[in-house]
Structure formats: C-alpha cells, structure tokens
Amino acid sequence: MRPKSHFTSALSFLVLIAMVWYAFSSQTPSGELEKEKDLKEWSTKRALVHVKKLSQEPHYLGSKAHEKNRTYIIRQLEKLGLKTETQSGFTLDKYGNLSRPVNILARIEGTANNNEALVLMCHYDSDPHSSLGASDAASGIATIIEGIRAYLTDNKPENDIIILITDGEELGLNGADLFVTKHRWAKDAKMILNFEARGSGGPSYMLVETNGGNREIINAFKEAGTNYPVANSLAYSIYKKLPNDTDLTVMREKGDINGLNFAFIGDHFDYHSQLDSYERLDRNTLAHQGSYLMALLSYFAKSDLSDGLKTTAGTDDIYFPLPIIDMVSFPFSWMPILIIVSGILLIFLIFYGVRKNRLRFKDLLVGFVPFLGSLILGYLIVNYGWQAISTADFYIDQAAIFPYNGYAWIASAALIGTAITFFIYHAFYHKDRVASHSVAPLVFLWIICFIVAFPVSESGLIPAAYLPGAGFFIVPLFAGLIMLWLNIYKKRPNYLLLLIFTTPVIFVFTPFIKGFPVALGMKILFVAAVLSVLIFGLLVPVLGHYRKKHILGLISLFVGFAFAGYAFAKAEFSPTQPQKTSLIYLANADDNTAQWATYDHNLSDWTLEKIDPEKNDGKDDGNTIDSKYASRYSHTTPAEYRSLKTINSKITVDTIIGDQRQIKLVVNSKDRVDRWEVFADKRFQFNAAKINGVNAPVNDAGKPFARRRGNRLISYYVSNGSPLVMELTFEKDEDPVFEVYAASFDLLQSQELAVDPRPEGEIPAPFVLNDAIVVKKRIETARDEQ
C-alpha cells in the first residue's frame, strides 16, 4: 500500500538507490588477484604477467620494442605447445595508410577435421609514438594467451582455433587486411572474437560485426552463457553509424566473416598515451574480457560453424541485458506491432483512468509541465554550464578526449537533473495526481520509440534519427504502463509490485547516464541530466507518492554540487593527471627555413621554451599531417634552420604510352625516418597507383586514393628502413608536384636542437605527430625538354 510513514518512503527510496548502484556495479566481475586459482580457470593474476611484459615501453610498428614484443608473444604461444608462423607484406588502406605489418599466427587443430575455425584476434602494435599500450591492446593478447592456456588444460576443441595477433591495427588495420586477403587460413575462418580497448577501464562492450542479420550471433552469445553481458542493440546501431573501425571491420568487409568485438572505453584519458600502463589498467575490466573469452571459446569450439552464423540482412534481434535473466532478445520485426499495441494500451489506460475517476484530463495536461520543464531546465543548465566550464585552460586541449574529472561532472549533471525534477514535481504535488502525472513521461517515451525504432521503407520516420537497436526502450514503456495501471486500479498500490516493475526502467536507462558521455564525448554531457529526468518521470508511479520531494531535491542538489566542487578541485594538471603537450621541429629543405610547431592551445612552460606566441608566424602550407582528428598546428614560431635529415628522390621509370604517362618514384633517406607523408594538389587526378607493390584502393570512378583527406596521398609508416616506392599513371600532359615530409620520433634525443625533457606533470599528446623532427621537400615530375 502507499506509504503512511517517512520510514516506508525512505525504505522504498533506498531500494531504488540500491538498484541504481547495482546497475553500475554488476557490469563486471571482480578482478581481485587470487593467490591460487585452478589451472583450468582463467586467472587475472596470470594474465597480468603478460600485460606487464608487453607494456614496458611504446611498441609501435617499426620500433625495437615492437620486435621484442613479437618475440615474447611467439615464445608464449610455443610454450603452450603451439606451432607459430608469421605473415608479412605491404598493405595500403582506403585512407592512404601504408605499412608492412608482421602478423603472428597459430592454429589448434580440432577433432572434427572440418577446417572450420574460430579465430581469436587482437593486435600487438601500440599507437605511435608514446603509448605504452597496456590496455590497447596488451590486455587482449594477455586475455587470449591465458584463455588458450586454461582451455587446453582440460579440453580439446572440435573446431579448429586460429590465434591471430595482428600488426598495424593502429595505422590502418593493415595486419587484418593482410590476413583476410592473402593468408591461406582466411577461407577457413567462420567466426571471430576480437579483443580491443579505447580506454583503460570500465565494462567491456560486446559489438556485433556482420553483413547480414545478427539473430544467429545473438542466439549463440546467449547460449554461451556469458555471466556479465554488457551488450545492447542500441550500441550496435550507433556503432554502425560511426566512422570507427576495428580489425574485425576489415574481416567483415573483405572476407564476409561474422564476429564479435569486445572493447572497453572507460578512462578514455589514458587512451593512446603514456598513461595506458600496466598500473592503470582496471583489473575488473581485464577479468571481464576473460569472462567473455572463456564462455565463448568453450561454446564456439564445439558449435556448428558451417554457416558462419550468417543470416539474411534484416533478420535482426533487439537485445539488452537484465539482471538474473542476463540477456533478453526479440526480433526487430516485432517492433511495429509492439509500438502500435503500446500506444493503444496507453490510450486505453487514459480513458479507463478517466472513467474510474482516477485520471483527469486537466491533470494529464498539467503533468506535462513538470516533466517537460525538468527536461528543458536540465538540458539548458547542464549544456550551457558545461560550455562555459570547458573554456578553461584545463579542458581546452581535451576537447577530443574524456577529461580526467569527467566522471565527477557526469555524476554532478545527473544529480542536478534529478534535483531539478524533485523540486518541480514537489511544486505540482497532490496525492490524487500521481496517476495523472505518470502519463506524460510514457507519452514522451512512446514518441521516442516511434521516431527511432518504427520502420518506414528502408529506414525510419526520421532517417537521421533511425536507431532500430533502441527498440528495447519499449520494455520499460510496457513496465511503465503496468505501473500506471496499478495506480489507476488501486488508490494505494502495492509498493513491492511497483518496485518490481521499476527494474526495466532502472537497468535499461541508468547505464547510459555514464555510457553516452564516455562513448560520445562531453559535448553531450546534458544527456546525463536528460536521462535522469526521464528515469524520474518513468518512476513517478513510485516517486510521485513522496510528500517531501523538496527534501530529496535538496539532498540531490547538495551531492550534485559536491561532485561539481570535486570536479573543479581536480581541474588541474599533476603527475597523475599530466598535461598532454606537443612539439615539432619542421624544416623546409627547399628554402632552408624552419619552424617550431605545436598543436597545443594551452601552452605549458615546457612548450613556451620553443614556442613564442608573440612571434607566431602563422605559416601554413595547407597540408595537414594525418592525425585522428585532422588537427592543425595552433602555433608556429620561426626557428634556426639545421640540416638534420636528407631526402633523396629519383624517378627510375618515366614512360608515355598513348595518352598516359607512367612514372616510378623512389623516395628514401640515409637518416632515420619513422614516417613519410606525401601530398599533391587535389586537382591532380591519377588513373592508377601502386605503392610499394600494392595497388591503391579506387573510388567508384576507378580512380586511386579513394578517400583523400585534402591534398594528402600517403602516410607510410616505416619498418626496416624500407623506401617509399610510388608507381603512378596519369595524363601525359600533367606534371604533378609532390610535397614530401620525412618524420622521425627523435626530437628529444637531438643534441643539435637541445629540447629539454618534459617536466613531471607533462606527457606527449596523443593522436598527433609529436616529438618529431620533420623535413619537408618539394619533388617535381616535369620532364626535361628534349
């Protein structure tokens, strides 16, 4: 019955708080380091040994540490009794990233002798040039090695198991491309489990890669019995819309192989940096990866993989996790009828409630005021508040990543949204309006389901907003309808029943409060407040009965401000929250000039030793050296020219056949070069191109360099000092001019340039070319007059 005392209200509220806490804390297993664990079981402690060994120093493709790690992985696989082999060769992706990866492979023969293989995949290169790569992706390699060791202790697979440790993933998914297009085992791959990271903590999300429907894959995932499934079809829909790719994407696109990605994204501030270390890797997160692997390895090692779990496009399931049940799924084809039925039920309940005199149309309409008012205020305060806060120096260079104090801001935003809702609903409180005020949030949620999940033609009502994977929002909608009915049917509904039906609301929506800003960036911090308001609204059948909402509002506001105060206090750089800085020496070999350059907007004392904002020469040749976010220099300062690197170029073949000219251009240097960048004015259109023996991907018109970014043609990541060899075909009357940049990651080791080591509290900025000596040279192809 409805509570008659503050004690009952407090007890029900504490139950709701406990459910919210559990919604977050139950996502991962414990990573507590056990003293002893059965050799048949996967062990976090044993896996960490590999993580520590593989993350001692940056190990990007071409580095000495990269070769050391390759040797270590091979030895660990051989210790398990596996025969290993390597695969190497040049590959060039559609964006112009060229490298020569060296993949590591091993194969466990299955007892069925059917050549149908499960592939366990991860990459072993770290991001150039400073990432330690403990999470991305030493954690994945450790997960696989420890998983195979535990599995083989007491099992023999029926299907073959291929262990594929790829190379060059951070550069252009080059190793995966090499395997799927060139290796003899690629045709045997039927299912892939790929282990990845985009941070150093948090739950690991399961993401499907398939060219067809996902139903067979989801059914297999459920049958495998993973204990901590963090997987939902909304993440699947969003992932397909984003430009992010993994090695598994290449396998799907070029090999039509289905697979599952397992990637954790928390603590994004560690991603691709020196902070991606053994010490900062979340042990619970590593244990979560292990729990996925062991359940799915045992399942797929004995499953029928003959069809590769393929279904026709459109045979998709909606799926999401719930406590006890673990995974819930149902066909997407049910969505139209579910949306229509829920709308009819909502209308029926409204008229039923009015007839019973438990709802009044006036109160129904008034109920939209506190709900929509809370949504609007929560959005405005958090969105514009964050826009103002994020202009501070601490945040200005963290725009593309999750800031160190981001979790505190998420908690603050969610609590402020909750406080606003408590205050506004308190102002509209009346004991007879609870049922009426429960209607507005349900109408709002029904509209969301209709917009994002109701299929129209090949997309949805609003194609840009069509996210069919969000169809599971219909489940808390139905739960809300039941709670509305309970409040209509009985003036004093049973609180135990109401709390039971709050479960879908809390466990579906609560994880997204943190998940969306972490995954998509702090620009959508307002989502934390908006979702808090939505959850509150859907819980009005319970919370609406509380008479002292203003007290709970004050508590929420106080705690929200406490988190905000903590976030402000943490908005400073320190050894544990170092400032990420960048510096480049850029020399022009054509006119013997040089510049110091940085991508930083908030200049540190260390950067200011070389960069003088008052002498910013503003020189920009229009070429943007490739980086994750297409960043451009923020400041450049004239520097003394020093001849530190020689670029040699030679046209070894120059032939005219018909109206086409063919040249072979070789570019190299006797000095250290870790990366070559080649630019040509975009007006030059090439008819054919082969780089280091690899045909360049073409666009729909058959032209190479299919996805040029500005004038950029190629980014070549060097290993073993191999030269850049470009074989190009173009119109005979054209004389393309190339701008070539030779970069080496040895700026801080150069005695001539005398750059001091970074002080404590600073580390190299990720995602950009950094700590580099760069030499630029113009190469012309005009033929000599005969």
C-alpha positions, 0 to 999 in steps of 0.5 A: 500500500502507499506509504503512511510513514517517512520510514516506508518512503525512505525504505522504498527510496533506498531500494531504488538507490540500491538498484541504481548502484547495482546497475553500475556495479554488476557490469563486471566481475571482480578482478581481485588477484587470487593467490591460487586459482585452478589451472583450468580457470582463467586467472587475472593474476596470470594474465597480468604477467603478460600485460606487464611484459608487453607494456614496458615501453611504446611498441609501435610498428617499426620500433625495437620494442615492437620486435621484442614484443613479437618475440615474447608473444611467439615464445608464449604461444610455443610454450603452450605447445603451439606451432607459430608462423608469421605473415608479412607484406605491404598493405595500403588502406582506403585512407592512404595508410601504408605499412608492412605489418608482421602478423603472428599466427597459430592454429589448434587443430580440432577433432572434427577435421572440418577446417572450420575455425574460430579465430581469436584476434587482437593486435600487438602494435601500440599507437605511435609514438608514446603509448605504452599500450597496456590496455590497447591492446596488451590486455587482449593478447594477455586475455587470449594467451591465458584463455588458450592456456586454461582451455587446453588444460582440460579440453580439446576443441572440435573446431579448429582455433586460429590465434591471430595477433595482428600488426598495424591495427593502429595505422590502418588495420593493415595486419587484418587486411593482410590476413583476410586477403592473402593468408591461406587460413582466411577461407577457413575462418567462420567466426571471430572474437576480437579483443580491443580497448579505447580506454583503460577501464570500465565494462567491456562492450560486446559489438556485433560485426556482420553483413547480414542479420545478427539473430544467429550471433545473438542466439549463440552469445546467449547460449554461451552463457556469458555471466556479465553481458554488457551488450545492447542493440542500441550500441550496435546501431550507433556503432554502425553509424560511426566512422570507427573501425576495428580489425574485425571491420576489415574481416567483415568487409573483405572476407564476409566473416561474422564476429564479435568485438569486445572493447572497453572505453572507460578512462578514455584519458589514458587512451593512446598515451603514456598513461595506458600502463600496466598500473592503470589498467582496471583489473575488473575490466581485464577479468571481464574480457576473460569472462567473455573469452572463456564462455565463448571459446568453450561454446564456439569450439564445439558449435556448428560453424558451417554457416558462419552464423550468417543470416539474411540482412534484416533478420535482426534481434533487439537485445539488452541485458537484465539482471538474473535473466542476463540477456533478453532478445526479440526480433526487430520485426516485432517492433511495429506491432509492439509500438502500435499495441503500446500506444493503444494500451496507453490510450486505453489506460487514459480513458479507463483512468478517466472513467474510474475517476482516477485520471483527469484530463486537466491533470494529464495536461498539467503533468506535462509541465513538470516533466517537460520543464525538468527536461528543458531546465536540465538540458539548458543548465547542464549544456550551457554550464558545461560550455562555459566550464570547458573554456578553461585552460584545463579542458581546452586541449581535451576537447577530443578526449574524456577529461580526467574529472569527467566522471565527477561532472557526469555524476554532478549533471545527473544529480542536478537533473534529478534535483531539478525534477524533485523540486518541480514535481514537489511544486505540482504535488497532490496525492490524487495526481500521481496517476495523472502525472505518470502519463506524460513521461510514457507519452514522451517515451512512446514518441521516442520509440516511434521516431527511432525504432518504427520502420518506414521503407528502408529506414525510419520516420526520421532517417537521421534519427533511425536507431532500430537497436533502441527498440528495447526502450519499449520494455520499460514503456510496457513496465511503465504502463503496468505501473500506471495501471496499478495506480489507476486500479488501486488508490494505494498500490502495492509498493513491492509490485511497483518496485518490481516493475521499476527494474526495466526502467532502472537497468535499461536507462541508468547505464547510459547516464555514464555510457553516452558521455564516455562513448560520445564525448562531453559535448553531450554531457546534458544527456546525463541530466536528460536521462535522469529526468526521464528515469524520474518521470518513468518512476513517478508511479513510485516517486510521485507518492513522496510528500517531501520531494523538496527534501530529496531535491535538496539532498540531490542538489547538495551531492550534485554540487559536491561532485561539481566542487570535486570536479573543479578541485581536480581541474588541474594538471599533476603527475597523475593527471599530466598535461598532454603537450606537443612539439615539432621541429619542421624544416623546409629543405627547399628554402632552408627555413624552419619552424617550431610547431605545436598543436597545443592551445594551452601552452605549458612552460615546457612548450613556451621554451620553443614556442613564442606566441608573440612571434607566431608566424602563422605559416601554413602550407595547407597540408595537414599531417594525418592525425585522428582528428585532422588537427592543425598546428595552433602555433608556429614560431620561426626557428634556426634552420639545421640540416638534420635529415636528407631526402633523396628522390629519383624517378627510375621509370618515366614512360608515355604510352598513348595518352598516359604517362607512367612514372616510378618514384623512389623516395628514401633517406640515409637518416632515420625516418619513422614516417613519410607523408606525401601530398599533391594538389587535389586537382591532380587526378591519377588513373592508377597507383601502386605503392610499394607493390600494392595497388591503391584502393579506387573510388567508384570512378576507378580512380586511386586514393579513394578517400583523400583527406585534402591534398594528402596521398600517403602516410607510410609508416616505416619498418626496416628502413624500407623506401617509399616506392610510388608507381603512378599513371596519369595524363601525359600532359600533367606534371604533378608536384609532390610535397614530401615530409620525412618524420622521425620520433627523435626530437628529444634525443637531438643534441643539435636542437637541445629540447629539454625533457618534459617536466613531471606533470607533462606527457606527449599528446596523443593522436598527433605527430609529436616529438618529431623532427620533420623535413619537408621537400618539394619533388617535381615530375616535369620532364626535361625538354628534349 
